[in-house]
Amino acid sequence: MHEGTGYKVGVLSITNREGETSQVEIQPGKSLMRLLRDHGFDELQAVCGGSCSCATCHVYVGGPAAATLAPMSEDEDELLSSSTHRTDGSRLSCQIQVTEALAGLEVRIAPED
């Protein structure tokens, strides 16, 4: 555990649409979308394959590590604006690059639009 934070170093917390939470090892160099798909989170459709041209990889991010994410691009913001499930924590997982700084990031797969 990382002292004072309550999360394991090098791990993301992923909650699927059924509410089941899993711990996934960080693999730097991948997008969050690719990491989720590689770990069997098939409800994350990712129709465009990560080119930021759909919103089928919509997730909610939270926890202290969310503050380390790069700002949302205009394209990502525009795509998310069409979602009826958008919240302050909404992001497209294809636009988040996995790094060690994301340890403890809490990710919940958003409902399908």
GIJOQUI-V458935 format. One line per field, one symbol per residue. psi: psi as a letter, one per 40 degrees, with the letter a starting at -180 (. if undefined). burial: I if it has 24 or more other C-alpha atoms within 12 Angstrom, else O. A space follows every 50 residues. Layout:
# GIJOQUI-V458935
psi=???
burial=???
This chain:
# GIJOQUI-V458935
psi=ihhedeiiheiihhhadeehhihhhhgieiidddddddeegeegdfdeee efeafefhihiaidedeeiiihidddddddeeheehidehihdeehhhid eehehhhhhiih.
burial=OOOOOOOOIOIIIIIIOOOOOOIIIIIOOOIIIIIIIOOOIOIIIIOOOI OIOIIIIIIIIIOOIIOOIOOIOOOIIOIIOOIOOIOOIIIIIIIIIIIO OIIIIIIIIIIOO
